[in-house]
């Protein structure tokens, strides 16, 4: 990261926001194409596009994995050493930050799916929620315990928390074992790299591991190592040490998800090296969409299901009309995401459409606290 970006920690990272904005839109469109009767009826009009959205657009989640690791490194250990001496407090903060809006969105999904179930019958609708299922969701254990997700994409929230916990645990272990600062940094880098390689060459190649963070840690660690390797004092040779083992892993077993994760990491590295991570693109729309991306991720599925149900009940199965319904569902999701951010996730923060007033979702007033405690965005 350039000195300009290091000095700009009081503002959002424009390039990261743009990546979040694009990835979140692809996720919404993927779910619109994959779930509900609207896409079934609209398919004859745009078969190639809807097929790609329903099958391949989900790979955009890799961008969030890489960005998550990148921002975690930036806030927890920008120099490679864990800043905070209270890892459990950091983990609890992360849990609350994720789960508070997440549980509100789960409850919203339960209500919206119940409404959609009255309007239509479709296999994309989750079953009725049970108390054990809700408890498992609150503990972020629904996939591990074998419960059906109450909304599309809720698996990712659990994985995000696992990845943060794993990374934090590795940093804490390095700090305990290393003692001297230089040794702590080297040991932390070695531990993260070793687990990343284990993920790329083993866990990520076996689908039975996909309910655990180890399966995704290779992509997450790409973000972490990219941030560390592209610090201004680092040689330009360091990023090659990241690319080569990933390239070999793709030669051993090609996975498009890992290839996309590598491309996102390279893009972040270039932006960091060239100094435009915080300054480009200058787009209020991208900044706003990036800031509300988590809220949009949480609420778009229940909104889309209600719109699907309304069109299934009151509209004929005309392809053009149902394609218009998909557009209505998409726009409704964007509006719902912005409102959810204001009312729930971003309550008490600045309005989401005014970039430059927050640090990855934390107001300027608390930015100094974030930098002291190492709270991840």
N, C-alpha and C positions, 0 to 999 in steps of 0.2 A: 504494500500500500504506500502511496506517495505521501510526502510530508503534508501536502495539501489536504489529503483525505484524513490523515491522522489529526490534523487541526480542526477538522470538520465533524468531530464526533458529536457535536450538538445538533446536527441535522441528519435527515434520513439519507440513505444511500440510494441515489436515483437509479443506478443500474440494477441494483438488487430489487427495487420496487418494480422496475419494468419486467424483470424476469418473473417475479411473483404474479404480476398482472397477467402476463401472457399464459403462464402455466395454469393459473386458476381458471381462466376462461376456457382453456382446453379441457380441464377436468369437468367443468359444468356442462360443456357441450358433449363430452364423452358420456356422462350420465344421462343426458337428455336423449342421446342416440341409443343408449343401451337399455334404459328402463322406460316402461310405459308404452301405451298404444299409439301415441302421437307419431313416434318414429316408425312404427310398423306401417301405419297408413301413408306416411310421407315418403317411404323408402323408394317407390317407383320413380319419383321425381329426381332424386339425387342418390342413386344406389352406391356409387363409388365413394362419395363423400361421407355418407352416413355409415357405410361399412368401415371406413377408416376411422371415423370418430368413435364408433362403438367398440372397435377392436384394438386400435393402436394409440389413440389419443391419451389413454390412461398413462402412457409412459411419461407424460408431463410431470407425474408425481416425483420423478427422479430429480427434477429441478429443486423441489422443496427439500429433498433429502440433502443434496449438496449445499444448498443455501443454509439449511439448518446447521450443518457442521461448520460452515464458514463463519456464520454469526456467533456460534457457540465459542469457537476459537477466539474470535475478536473480543468477546466480552469476558469469557472465563480465564483465558490464558493467552493474551496477545503476544507475549514473549516466549510462550511455551511452558510457563510455570503457572500453576493455579494461583490466582491472586488471593482468593478468600481462604481463611482458615476454618470456615464453617460449611463444609460440603452438604451436610444434611439440611441446613437452613436453605441453601441454594436449591436443593432438590425439592423441598417443600414449596418454595416460592414458584418453582417451575410447575409443579403439580397444580397449585392454585391458579396460576395464570392460564394453564391449558383447560383445567376442568371446570372452572366457574362458568365461562361461556358455553363450554361443551355440554354440560348437564342441562343448561337452559335450552340449548338446541335439541338435545335428545328428547326432552319433554315436549318441545314444539313439534318434533317429528312424530311422537306418539299421537298427539292430537291431530296433526295434519293427515297422517296415514289413516287414522280412524275415519276422518271425513272422506278421504279418497276411497276408502273401502266401501263407504255407503254409495259412492257415485259410480264405481266400476268394480269389476272383478278382473284382476290381472296378476300374473305370477311374480311380477316385480315388486309387489307390495309386501313388506315384512309382516309376519304374524303379529297377533296381539301380544303386547308386552307383559311379562310376568315380573313379580317382585325380585326373584333371584337374578333375572336378566338385567333389571335396572341396577341392582347392586353391583353386578359384574361390570357393567358399563361405568359406574361411578369409580370403581377401583381400576379401570382400564385393563381388565382381565377378560373381557368378553370372548376374544378370539382364543386365548389360551385355554379357557374353560369350556369352549365349544358352543357358546351361545351365538345365535344369529344376531347380526348387527341391526340395530333399530333405525339406522340411517346409512345411506351409502357413504363410504369413506371414513366411518368412525374408527376403523382399524388403524388408520394412519395416526390418529391422535395417540393411541396406545404405543405405537411404534416410535413416534417422536419422543415420548417420555422415556421409553426404554433406552433409546439412543443417547439422549442427554444424560441419563443415569450411568450408562456404560462409560461414556467419555469422561464424565465427572469422576467416576471411580478410578479410571486409569490415571487421571491427573493427580488424584489424591494419593494413589499408590506410589506414583513416581516421587511425589513430594515426601512421603514417609521413608522411602528407600534411598533417595538420592542425597538428601540433606544439603550438600553444597549446591548453589544455584545452577552452575553449569551442568553438573551431573544430573540434577532434577530435569532440566530441559532436554538433555540427551535421552534420559531414560523415558521421559514422557513421550518423546517422538518415536522411540523404538517400540514402546508398548502399543501406541496407536497404530503404527505401521504394521506391526506383527499381527494384530487383530484384524486390520484391514485386509491383509493378504490372506489370512485364514478365511475371512468372509468371501473374498473374491474367488478363491480357489476351492473352497469346500462348501460353506453354509449356503451361499447364493446359488449353488448348483443343485441344491436339493430342496424341492418345494415344501417338504414337511417342516422346514425351519422358518417358513414365511410368517409365522405368528410371533416370532422372536426378533429382537433388534439385531442379533448377530447376522441374520440374513441380509439386512440392509446396511450393515456398518461399513461395507466397502465404499458405497456411494457417499455416506455421511462423512467418512474419513477423508474422502477426496476433497470435500469442502474444508475440513480442518487443515489438512496438509497444504492445500493451495494457499490458504491464508498465511500459514507460517513460511512457506517457501518463497512467497512473493513480497515479503517485507523488503523495504528499500535497501537494507544493508546486506541482503542475501545475494549471492551470485546468481546470474541467469542460468547457471547450470542446474540449480536445485529443482526447478519444475520438471526437468527431464527425468529425474529420479522418481517422480510420481507417474509420469506418462508410461515409461517403459514396462514396469510390472503389470500395469493395467492392459497395455497392448498385448503382452504375452498371455494374460488371462483371457483376453478375447480370442486369441489364436487357439488356445486350448479348448475353449468352449464359448463360442460367440453368443452374446446376449445383448440384444438391442438396448435393454435398459441400462446396462453398464456403459455401452458406447455413448448413450445420451448423457449419462452422468459425467463421463469424461469430457464431453463437449461443453457442458455447463461449467465444469471446473476450469477448463481452459479459458472460457469466456470471462469468468470471474478473475482469473489470474491476469489476463491481459488488461482488464479494466483497472485492476489494482496496480499493476506495474506502470501503466500509462497515465494514471492519475485521474481517470474520469469516473471512478467508482461512485463518487458522491455527487457528480455534477452533470452526468449525461445518462439518459436524455432529459432535457428540460421540458417536461410535460406534466401539467397538473392532473390531467386525466390518468396517466400512468401512475403518478404518485398516489392518487386517490385510490385507484383500483388495487395497487400493491398494498396500501395500508389496510384496506378492508378485505384483503384476500382470505384471511382466516375466517372472518365472519361469513363471507360468501361461501367458503368451503363448508361451513357448519350448517347453513340454512337452505342452501339451494335445493337439496333433494326433497325435503317436505313441500317446499313451494312448488317444485316441478310436478310432484305427485298430485297435488290439488288441482293444478292447471290441467294435467292429463285427465283427471277424473271429470272435471267440468266439460271438457271437450268430448270425452267419451259419452257422457250422459246427454249433452244438449246439441252436439254437432254431428253431422253425417260423416262417414268415413272417407271423405273426399281428400285426396292427397294434398292438393294445394291448401285447403283449409287447415289441415293438420300440420302442414309445414309452417303456416302462419301461427298455429298454436305453439309450435316449438319456439318460435321467435318471442311470442308472448311469455312463455315460461322462462326463457333466458332473461328477458328484460325484467320480469317480475323478480327473478332471483337476484339480479343486480340491485334492484331497489330494496329488496328485503335485506340483502347483505349490508347495504349502507345504513339502514335503520337499525339493524341488529348491532352494528358496530357502535352507533351513537348511544343506543339504549342499554346495551349489555356489555360487550367487550370493551368499548372505549369510553365507558361512563366516567365522567370526571376529567376526560382528556380533552384536547383541542379538537375541533371539527376535522373529520378525515379528509376534507377536500382542501386543506391548507398545508401543503408540504413545507418542510423546513421548521416545523414547530415541535416535532417529536423525534426521539431517537429510537427507531425500531419499535414504536408503540409506547415509549415512555416520554413524558413531557419534559421540556427543558428544565423545569423546576426540580425534577428528580433525576436528571441525567448524571449529576455528580454522584448521587447515591448509587446509581447503576454502575458507574465506573469504579466506585470503591468496593462494592460488594461482588462485582463480576456477574450480575444477573444477566442471563442470556435473553435475547429477544425471541 
